[in-house]
């Protein structure tokens, strides 16, 4: 695809695994320069080395989004190095699915506040960009009662509400704000939460399967392109029809 992202600068949280890494790879393929972060330094270094082999446009940084000061400093550093920020993807998640208090605290700090802190840190840069696009990552668990009906679903629902409120607040600006809501996606973390049905891992012309991380990444990339310039305040479910009968 040519999504006309050449020369744009992107920031992605949680960029070493699963959907986050697929987003980083897709944006790089489309010609954007990408800075990503994740908690574990060794994983960040490994992913940057792997991706830099095909592109010099990627920068990795180790940080925990629960540390607001560190997140703000990183965004400022990226803005200075890249000369601006055009695209922001709030992807990181704790995948908190247990019902203990620690899981609720972790989901709040990582999923919800990690998104809020990133937006607060990056919005001044986005407001200076002529191609500003902000995409948050929620989940169909934000509206469905499923295996992730505890903290994970609750905070993904909060992200949906927050994103729509943010879109309302930015409606008189040129900053586009949208949300991608993935369905069942065959990441290592997702598969670890359930008994794997091998038939749902096939990649064929049927929707009786799990999605691939690149399916989510393609949707995110599209929302960042100038072709999506009139899409604002939307929640795009990328679920292969999983919620088709949910209304």
C-alpha positions, 0 to 999 in steps of 0.5 A, a space after each residue: 500500500 501507499 498510505 502517503 505516510 512518507 516523512 511523517 513521525 510516529 510514536 507508539 507505546 508497547 511496540 515490541 510485541 503483538 499488535 504494537 510491533 505490527 503497528 511499528 513495522 507497518 508504519 515503517 513500511 509505509 515510510 514513516 519514522 517511528 519511535 517506540 517504547 516498552 518496559 524491558 530494555 533487552 526486548 527494546 534493543 532486540 526489536 530495534 536491531 531487527 527493524 533497523 536492519 531494514 530501516 534507519 528510521 526507528 528508535 526504541 526506548 525502554 520505559 514504563 508508561 506508569 512513570 509519567 515523568 519518564 513518558 513525558 521526557 521521552 516524548 519531548 526527546 522524540 519531538 526534538 530528535 525527529 523535528 516534530 510528531 505527526 502520529 501517536 498510537 496509544 497501544 500499551 496494555 497490561 492485559 489485566 484479566 484477573 479480578 484482584 485489586 492488583 490487576 485493577 490498579 495495573 489496568 488503571 495505571 497502564 491501559 488508561 493512564 498510560 493512554 492519558 499521559 501519552 496524549 497529554 505529553 504529545 498533544 502540543 506536538 500534534 497541534 503543530 503538525 499539518 498531518 496530526 493523527 492520534 489512535 488509541 487501542 481499545 478492544 471488543 472487550 470494552 463492550 462484550 462480556 467475555 473472558 476479559 470481563 474484569 479490569 481489562 474490559 472495564 479500562 478498555 471501555 474507559 479508553 473508548 469513552 476517553 477517546 470520543 471525549 477527546 475527539 469532541 474536544 479537538 473537533 475545532 482543530 486539525 488533530 484527528 482522534 480515533 480508536 481501533 477496537 481489536 477482536 480476538 487476535 493471535 498474539 502470544 499474550 492472547 493465546 496464552 490466556 486460553 486453550 488454543 483451537 488450531 483451526 482458528 489459527 489458519 490464515 484463509 479466506 474465512 472469518 472463523 479464525 483469529 485475526 493476525 496482528 497485521 490486521 489491526 496494524 493495517 487499520 491503525 495505519 489507514 486511520 493515520 493516512 490523509 485518505 482518512 482525513 474526514 474520519 474523526 471520533 470513531 471506534 473501528 471494530 476490527 474483529 472479523 465479525 465477532 461482534 456482528 450479532 451484538 448490535 
